[in-house]
Amino acid sequence: MQSLRYVPRMRPRSHQWLDQVFACRAAQTGGVIRRQVIDVEAEVGLLALKAEVQRRGFRRKHPA
């Protein structure tokens, strides 16, 4: 039996916002992308951002 995975739906403009976030210098150089939770919720939603982070292959850095 296949496992179904929830993929949140986003507004059409949301894809542009995500592209802009991942195009910033911090994302390109492996740094930390900082956005306020309220802004993320207003633009795409936290679940959608997490799904996009996984889809693009980013991962959480663990402390040394």
Helices and strands as residue ranges (DSSP letters): H 12-23, H 25-28, H 37-43, H 46-55
